[in-house]
Structure formats: structure tokens, C-alpha cells
Amino acid sequence: MGLKLNVGQKLGLGFTFVLILTLASILLAMSRVHEIKDTLTRINDVNNVKTRYAINFRGSVHDRAIVLRDILLINNIQDVYPELEKIKQLAANYAEAAIALDKIFASRTDITDEEQRALSAIKEVEVNTLPLIEKVIHLRMSEQAPRAVEVLLAEARPAFVEWLRVVNQMINLEERMNQKAAAQARDVATSFDALMWALALGVILLSAVMAWLLTRSITQPLRQASKLAQDIASGNLSGVVNIKGTDELAGLLNALVGMQSSLSGTIRLISDTADKVAVSAEQMQVATEKNTQHMHKQSDEVIQAATAVNQMSTVVDDVARNAASTSDSSVIANRSSRQGRDQVLATVGAIQNMADELGHTSVLVLGLADKSREVGRVLDVIRNIADQTNLLALNAAIEAARAGESGRGFAVVADEVRALAHRTQASTVEIEAMISSIQTCVDGATHSMSQCTSRAESTLEVANSAGSALDEIAAAVELITERNLLIAGAAEQQAQVAREVDHNLVNIRQLSMQSAEDAGRSSVASGELSRLAQGLREMVLKFSL
């Protein structure tokens, strides 16, 4: 239907149309029934009544003729009087019927001219016959029976015959009118039967057409809505629907089209998000692999630094032992001054080497600090990526929740992505804590190495002074002894510091190895995140946008 009607209005219009057709059929049937009723009423209440009155006329005329004959046949005059009473009674009956018949003719508008003529003929014959009856009775009562017989036979008898004829004529007229009315009623009933069949077929046909139009206006949008829903359920979001009308079904189609458009936008957003997550995961994996390489390199350098510090500790122990030996041998120092000078020169060289190793170790430790800070920056990038991934997964979960049942798969994937992002954040926090600890240890080691370097330089200066003053060893044995004690104490302190540096470097190596393991786990997590993003992208590709 082209009318802008809702479903309720269409149904109401259809039922109203059927009710109008039914009411029209009922009204037409009632008019036919009333017509038949009027015909039957005219037959029973009018024509039959007129016929009955005419029959009363005939009975009265016939009986009066017989009584009049009997009056002439009775010899005893006394027996005539009862017969005269009969004639009076019959005349009264006739008059009563005539009055009633005149009322009918006066009150009815459907009296025909032929009926009027028939009644007029009866009245005319009545007027002509009544004097003859009175004449015959008068002659009989005057003892003129023969003359009365002559009048009866010659005048009254033909008048009675004519009177009965016109009365019978009226009776026959009313019978013909009844037959005609009955035939009309039968014709009306017959035509009414055919008309009712025609009306019934017409109503059924028009109702069927109206029902077909209404059903079509309802089922066609429902089929479109069903097909659109099936397309959406199968992943086809590219369907186009031509929506006509403004009823509830058109509103349903508009809602489905809106849902299709919203779901299509959500799928596109998920697809873009999956692409971004995949790219970010690949970048994070590359950064993590580089960080792992740096960690391994840092571990190797820390091992080298630990070896150098161990060697320095050994040298410092030797210095301490040599200083003690020098203190013990101060008595023979004068004799061994040249040998002592050579030993001092060797000590100067060893201290110089130790200072060089400390400087190299300090550089390595500073490099380790720089690498630790670089790892911190990489972890900041990883944390930002994990935060962004968590937000993207949260948005994907929200959009999947909006999509309802069809977005359940996306919700599961989004939850996995969010859980992975949380694990990445947790690992990043642990690595940051470890790196912070490493940086603290490295700062302590740097400070200790700076002190060791200063002390080594001081020791080197002392050794140089000792080399310069070897010529005065003989005169300053006690002074040398004291200084040897100082050297022994300083060497002991240097040995202690060297052992602490060695311990710190071992801790740094362990932290570096743990950082490398955490970086490996981050790399695995990045790969898993990349695979999840790829799976999400493959799932999105199932939808036709």
C-alpha cells in the first residue's frame, strides 16, 4: 500500500473495509427481507382480509337468496318471520363486512383501480338488488305469493346472480393479486438468494485482495528484515535495503540498518586497532631483542670488569704483603736499598697498571650506567605501548559488548590482549625495579672506583716519592718502616675496596642476566601480542564490509 500508515492503521483500515462490505451486505439483505415482509403483509393482512370480507359478501348474498326462496315456499305466514330475521342478520353481517372493507380501501394507498371498480360494481349491484328483496318480501307478506315468485324469478334471481358474479369477481381479483404478490415475493427471494451469493463472493474476493495487500505490506518488510539479520549473522555487513513507508516494520528495518552500519564501523575500528597493535607489538619485539643484545654485551663487559678487579685485588694483596715484608726487613733495608728501589719501581708500575685498570673499569661501569639508563628508556617505550594496548583492548571490549552476541569472540580476544598488556606492564615494572637497583649499584661501584683511583694515584705518588728517596733509605729506615706500615694499611683498604667492587660487579652481572631473561619474556609476550593481533585481524576479515 502506498499510504503512509503504520501496521495498526493498515489492519484497522482492512478490517473496516471488510466490516463496511459486511454491513452493506446486511443492509441490502435487510431491504430485501423488508420487501418480502411487506409483500407477505400485504397478502396476509390486506388482500386476504379483503378476500375474507368479499367471501362474507358472497355468503350473505347466497344465504339471503336461499332464505328469500324459502320465504316463498313457506305456506304458514307465521313461519316467515324467523326467516325475515335471518335476512336482517345476513344484511347486518354484509353491512359490517362492507364497513370494514370501506375502511381498508380508505386507509390503504396501494388499492388498485381494478379493486375500486370491483367494489363499485358490488355496491351498484347491491343498490339494485336490495329493493327487489324488499319487493319480494312485501309481496309475500301481502299474500301475493304468485306475484312474489314472478318477481323473484324474473327480477331478483338475475340480480342475485349478478351480485354473486361481481362478488366472485372481486374474490378472484384478490386471489390473482395474492398470486402476483406471492410470485413477486418468490422472485425477490430467488434474486435475494443469487444476490447474497454474489455479495458473499464479492466480499470474500475483496477481503482476500485486502488481506493479500495487507499481508504483502507486512511480510515483505519482515522478509527484508529477516534477510538483513541473516546477512549480519553470517558476517555480511555490505547489504543494502530499500526502505519504504513509515510504519513499525520500516522502523525495524531502519534499526537493523543502523545496527549494520554501527557494527560495520566497529569492525573497521577493531581492524584498524588490530593493525596498530600488530605494528606496536612488532616494534616492541624489535626493541626488546635489541635490549637483550645490549644486556648480553653488558654482562660480558661486567665479567671482564670483575676479572680486572679480581686481578687488582690480587695485586693489592701482593702490595700489602710486600709492604709488610719491607717493614719486617727494614733492618736490612740499607743493604737492599737498590733491590728495594727496583721493587719500588715495580710497585710503581703495578700501581700504575692498577690505576689504569681502575680507570678502564670506571669507564666500563659508567658505560653500564648509560646502558642501564638506555634500558630504562626502552622500558618506558614498552610501558607506553602496553598502556596503549590496554586502552585499545578496553575499547575493543566495550565495542564488543555493544555488539552483543555477535561480538562475543571479539570480547574474548580483547580480554586476552588486555591480560597480555597487564602482564607486559607488570614485567616492565619488575625490570624497571631491577634496572633501578642496577643503576644504584653501578653508582656505588663508580663512586668506589673513583675513590680507588684517587687512592691509587696517591699510592703512586707515595711510591714515586719512595723511589726518589731510596737514596735516603739508609738514613730513614724507621721512616720507611712507618711508611711501609701506612702502605700496608692502604693496600689492605684497597684490597677491601677491590673485593667490594668485585662483589658489586657480580651483582651487576646477575642483574644483567635477570634483565636479559625479563627482556626475553617481554619478547615472547610481544610475539604473543603480535599473534593475537593477527588472529583478531583474520577474524575481522571474515566480515564483508
Secondary structure, 3 states (H helix, E strand, C coil): CCCCCCHHHHHHHHHHHHHHHHHHHHHHHHHHHHHHHHHHHHHHHHHHHHHHHHHHHHHHHHHHHHHHHHHHHCCCHHHHHHHHHHHHHHHHHHHHHHHHHHHHHHHCCCCCHHHHHHHHHHHHHHHHHHHHHHHHHHHHHCCCHHHHHHHHHHHHHHHHHHHHHHHHHHHHHHHHHHHHHHHHHHHHHHHHHHHHHHHHHHHHHHHHHHHHHHHHHHHHHHHHHHHHHHHHHCCECCCCCCCCCCCHHHHHHHHHHHHHHHHHHHHHHHHHHHHHHHHHHHHHHHHHHHHHHHHHHHHHHHHHHHHHHHHHHHHHHHHHHHHHHHHHCHHHCCCCHHHHHHHHHHHHHHHHHHHHHHHHHHHHHHHHHHHHHHHHHHHHHHHHHHHHHHHHHHHHHHHHHHHHHHHHHHHHHHHHHHHHHHHHHHHHHHHHHHHHHHHHHHHHHHHHHHHHHHHHHHHHHHHHHHHHCHHHCCCCHHHHHHHHHHHHHHHHHHHHHHHHHHHHHHHHHHHHHHHHHHHHHHHHHHHHHHHHHHHHHHHHHCCEC
